[in-house]
Amino acid sequence: MVKLTLANIRCKNLITTEVDVKRSEKKDFVAELKNEFSKSSSIIVSEYSGLTVEESESLRKEMRANGAKFRVTKNRLTKLAIAETQFKEMSDLFKGPTAIAYSADPVAPAKVAVNFEKKFDKFNILGGGYNGEKINKDRINFLAKLPSLDELRGKIIGLISAPAQKIATLANEPAGQIARLISSKSSNSQESN
């Protein structure tokens, strides 16, 4: 007969310890983050210490509104997740209290982060990555000045629909001119009567 001790119970995996649960949660977190990074075309790494909860929530809300995500992560776990992605060169940016902003739209996280950095002194952009290349703060500022994917889509739709509107206007114009001519002739004939 086997004595039921805590060591035997753990060996037989009859109970899971808190450490085991945390380890599995960490593995899941790393896998999820790696998946997010693989879908992203840009990542911005920033230092956030000193921001209030309201300021952090404001930043998250603005990121979401622009199609980006903002997360405060553990550096060690983020380095594990980033190691097997196109952004592996930027792992040296993860020192101290860091947060990441990322998106499939290369411009959105840069735009929001640069605007937020202008508003709050305690938020500092450390660097980032764009399509697998490590970028510095100057390049992030350049990205922030570019139009976002949604803005580009709007401009393209405007360019495509503008000629169609002009064609419709030109096609309707002769009929409009005839209607105005008839209207003015009828009003002139009524005035002369």
SULMO-V711881 format. One record per helix or strand. SS is the DSSP state (helix for helix, strand for strand). FROM is the first residue (numbers start at 1). LEN is the number of residues. If there is no record, write none. Layout:
ss->(SS;SS)
from->(FROM;FROM)
len->(LEN;LEN)
This chain:
ss->(helix;helix;strand;helix;strand;helix;helix;strand;helix;strand;strand;helix;helix)
from->(6;18;42;53;69;75;88;98;108;124;133;137;149)
len->(6;22;6;13;4;8;6;6;12;7;3;9;44)
